[in-house]
Structure formats: structure tokens, C-alpha cells
Amino acid sequence: MSNLRSPRQNAGRKSFRAAAVGALVCSAVALCVVPNYAAPKTAAKKTAATPARAGAARLQPTTAAALKKAIAARRGKVVLVNFWATWCPPCVAEFPALLQLQRRHAAKGLTVLFVSADDFKTRKTTVEPFLARQKMTSPSWIIAGNPSTFGSQFDPQLKGSFGLPRTYLYNRRGKLVKVFSEPKDLAGFEKLVKPLL
């Protein structure tokens, strides 16, 4: 039996190793950098018209301008906007805490908006199944286009790529009061949110 592998097998192993090393580095620094990829504009339009499954989270494509309007429309509530991705271990780790935070404090005026930075093309195969496993039923968004461009349009302080998770906290008047990139547990989120409720 030979240990020789075809170039195709070697390429596959290299890709796997690169992904594994990326995940380890991401986990080690507890921050993931959003890659540059773009979604076809026509796909975003088609997805917007697709009805959501009953009881499942509605994953809607969004632009920076549309997300800003969604935040402004929730004036009078405390709004927490969380940018995350399924390939980001710290994002996945804090996701249940964010869902619990939303359930605990929604009646007091908290709204959590989830914005996926996953590759738009993976929304049906990766993002929606993840949301279903989390038993998420509230609306969620996915960036429709280049995440780096989206980031700089949403937050002028961002230049190019940005780290995940990234969370923005707005008070009831719609004023941005806190931006943070370090992952948190439920107690950490509640410490920031409760004073604003």
C-alpha cells in the first residue's frame, strides 16, 4: 500500500488544515475576522420574497442602510445588534446567551437583532439550519453583499474587515451607547443591558 496521495487529495487536506488552523486561531484570540466575499445582488432579491417556514426564524438579506432603518424603527426600545457567523466559535458560544437575554428582557423593552456575516450563498445550507437548531423564531438578517463594505457603511469607525462577534447597544432614544467585540455570557450581557431597561 502506498502513502502517495493524488494532487486532489493533497489539496483537500491542505484546505481542511487551513480551515482547522483558522478556527483554532479564531478560538485562541476569541475574535474572528470577517472575510471578503460578495453575494450576487439577484440572490438577495429572490430571498427577500421567499416566505419563511412556519415557526422558523426568518433569515432576511440586509444592507447597512436597511439595518439602520430597522434600528431606528425600534426607537423606544433598548436595541442590541449582534454580528455573528456560524464559522466563528466565540459567536456560536455566546448565541444561546443572547437568545436567553432576549427572552428574559423582551417584555421590559429589549430587542436583539442578529446579523449573520456568513457567506450569503450558505444561508440555506448552513445559517438557517443553525438557527433552527437554536430554536430561534425571531427575525434574523444576513449581510447581502461584501461584509467589509457593509461594516464600513454601518459603522464609519470600521475600516475594511472587522472582528466577530461585534455587538452594538442602543438606548431607548436610539443613541449608540456601547460597542464591543469580546464575547460575553448571559451575566455579561445583562450587566450592560439592565441599566438601560
C-alpha positions as CSV (number, residue, x, y, z in Angstrom):
1,M,0.0,0.0,0.0
2,S,1.4,3.3,-1.0
3,N,1.3,6.5,1.1
4,L,1.2,8.6,-2.1
5,R,-1.8,10.8,-2.5
6,S,-3.2,12.4,-5.6
7,P,-2.8,16.2,-6.0
8,R,-6.5,16.4,-5.5
9,Q,-6.3,14.6,-2.1
10,N,-3.4,16.8,-1.0
11,A,-5.3,19.9,-2.0
12,G,-8.3,18.8,0.0
13,R,-6.1,18.0,3.1
14,K,-4.5,21.4,2.8
15,S,-7.9,23.2,2.6
16,F,-9.0,21.2,5.7
17,R,-5.8,22.1,7.6
18,A,-6.2,25.8,6.6
19,A,-9.8,25.8,7.9
20,A,-8.8,24.0,11.1
21,V,-5.9,26.3,11.8
22,G,-8.2,29.3,11.1
23,A,-10.7,28.0,13.6
24,L,-8.0,27.4,16.2
25,V,-6.6,30.9,15.8
26,C,-10.1,32.4,15.9
27,S,-10.8,30.4,19.1
28,A,-7.5,31.4,20.7
29,V,-7.9,35.1,20.3
30,A,-11.7,35.0,20.8
31,L,-12.3,37.1,17.8
32,C,-12.9,36.2,14.2
33,V,-12.2,38.4,11.2
34,V,-14.9,38.7,8.6
35,P,-13.7,37.5,5.2
36,N,-14.2,39.5,2.0
37,Y,-16.9,37.8,-0.2
38,A,-19.8,39.2,-2.1
39,A,-23.3,37.8,-2.7
40,P,-25.0,38.2,-6.0
41,K,-27.5,41.0,-5.9
42,T,-30.1,39.0,-7.7
43,A,-30.0,36.3,-5.0
44,A,-30.7,38.9,-2.3
45,K,-33.9,40.0,-4.1
46,K,-35.1,36.4,-4.6
47,T,-34.5,35.5,-1.0
48,A,-36.4,38.6,0.3
49,A,-39.5,37.3,-1.4
50,T,-39.2,33.7,-0.2
51,P,-41.7,33.0,2.7
52,A,-40.3,31.7,5.9
53,R,-41.2,28.3,7.3
54,A,-43.8,28.3,10.0
55,G,-42.2,28.6,13.4
56,A,-38.7,29.0,12.0
57,A,-36.5,32.1,12.1
58,R,-36.9,34.4,9.1
59,L,-33.5,35.0,7.6
60,Q,-33.6,38.2,5.6
61,P,-30.9,39.8,3.5
62,T,-30.0,43.2,4.6
63,T,-27.9,46.2,3.6
64,A,-26.3,48.7,6.1
65,A,-29.0,51.3,5.3
66,A,-31.8,48.8,5.8
67,L,-30.3,47.7,9.2
68,K,-30.0,51.3,10.3
69,K,-33.7,51.8,9.4
70,A,-34.6,48.7,11.4
71,I,-32.8,50.0,14.4
72,A,-34.5,53.5,14.1
73,A,-37.9,51.8,13.8
74,R,-37.3,50.3,17.3
75,R,-36.9,53.6,19.0
76,G,-38.4,53.4,22.4
77,K,-36.8,50.0,23.0
78,V,-33.3,49.1,24.0
79,V,-31.7,47.5,20.9
80,L,-28.7,45.2,20.9
81,V,-27.4,44.4,17.4
82,N,-25.1,41.3,17.3
83,F,-22.9,40.5,14.2
84,W,-22.0,36.8,14.2
85,A,-21.2,33.9,11.9
86,T,-21.5,30.1,12.1
87,W,-17.8,29.7,11.4
88,C,-16.9,31.9,14.4
89,P,-16.5,29.7,17.6
90,P,-17.0,32.7,20.1
91,C,-20.1,33.8,18.2
92,V,-21.6,30.3,18.4
93,A,-20.7,30.1,22.1
94,E,-22.4,33.3,23.0
95,F,-25.5,32.8,20.8
96,P,-27.6,30.8,23.4
97,A,-26.9,33.6,26.0
98,L,-28.2,36.2,23.6
99,L,-31.3,34.2,22.9
100,Q,-31.9,33.8,26.7
101,L,-31.2,37.5,27.2
102,Q,-33.9,38.4,24.6
103,R,-36.4,36.0,26.1
104,R,-35.8,37.3,29.6
105,H,-36.0,41.0,28.8
106,A,-38.2,41.4,25.8
107,A,-41.2,42.3,28.0
108,K,-39.1,45.1,29.6
109,G,-38.3,46.6,26.2
110,L,-35.2,44.8,24.9
111,T,-34.9,43.8,21.2
112,V,-31.9,41.7,20.0
113,L,-31.2,41.9,16.3
114,F,-29.0,39.1,14.9
115,V,-27.0,39.8,11.7
116,S,-25.1,36.9,10.2
117,A,-21.8,37.7,8.4
118,D,-21.8,34.2,6.8
119,D,-21.3,33.9,3.1
120,F,-24.7,34.8,1.7
121,K,-24.6,31.6,-0.5
122,T,-24.6,29.4,2.6
123,R,-27.8,30.8,4.1
124,K,-29.9,27.8,3.2
125,T,-27.3,25.1,3.8
126,T,-25.6,26.5,7.0
127,V,-27.2,29.5,8.5
128,E,-30.9,28.5,8.5
129,P,-30.1,25.0,9.9
130,F,-28.0,26.6,12.7
131,L,-30.9,29.0,13.6
132,A,-33.3,26.0,13.6
133,R,-31.0,24.1,16.0
134,Q,-31.0,27.1,18.3
135,K,-34.9,27.1,18.1
136,M,-34.8,30.7,17.0
137,T,-38.1,32.1,15.8
138,S,-37.5,35.8,15.7
139,P,-36.3,37.6,12.5
140,S,-32.6,37.4,11.7
141,W,-30.6,39.1,9.0
142,I,-27.7,38.1,6.8
143,I,-25.4,40.6,5.1
144,A,-26.3,40.8,1.4
145,G,-23.0,41.8,-0.2
146,N,-19.4,42.3,0.9
147,P,-19.3,42.2,4.7
148,S,-16.3,44.6,4.8
149,T,-18.2,47.2,2.7
150,F,-21.3,46.6,4.8
151,G,-19.2,47.1,8.0
152,S,-17.8,50.5,6.9
153,Q,-21.2,51.7,5.7
154,F,-22.8,50.6,9.0
155,D,-20.0,51.9,11.3
156,P,-17.7,54.5,9.8
157,Q,-15.1,53.6,12.5
158,L,-14.6,50.3,10.8
159,K,-12.0,50.4,8.0
160,G,-12.1,47.2,5.9
161,S,-12.6,43.9,7.7
162,F,-13.9,43.7,11.3
163,G,-13.8,41.1,14.0
164,L,-16.6,38.9,15.3
165,P,-18.5,38.8,17.4
166,R,-19.3,42.5,17.3
167,T,-22.2,44.0,19.2
168,Y,-23.8,47.4,19.3
169,L,-26.0,48.6,22.1
170,Y,-28.6,51.4,21.7
171,N,-30.6,53.1,24.4
172,R,-34.4,53.8,24.1
173,R,-33.7,57.1,22.4
174,G,-31.8,55.3,19.6
175,K,-28.4,56.6,20.7
176,L,-25.4,54.2,20.4
177,V,-24.1,53.7,23.9
178,K,-21.6,50.8,23.6
179,V,-19.7,48.8,21.0
180,F,-17.8,45.7,22.0
181,S,-16.1,42.8,20.2
182,E,-15.4,40.5,23.1
183,P,-17.7,37.6,23.6
184,K,-20.0,37.6,26.7
185,D,-22.1,35.2,28.8
186,L,-25.6,36.0,30.0
187,A,-24.4,37.8,33.1
188,G,-22.0,39.9,31.0
189,F,-24.8,41.0,28.6
190,E,-27.3,41.6,31.5
191,K,-24.7,43.9,33.2
192,L,-24.7,46.1,30.1
193,V,-28.4,45.9,29.3
194,K,-30.3,46.1,32.6
195,P,-29.3,49.7,33.4
196,L,-30.9,50.8,30.1
197,L,-34.2,49.0,30.6
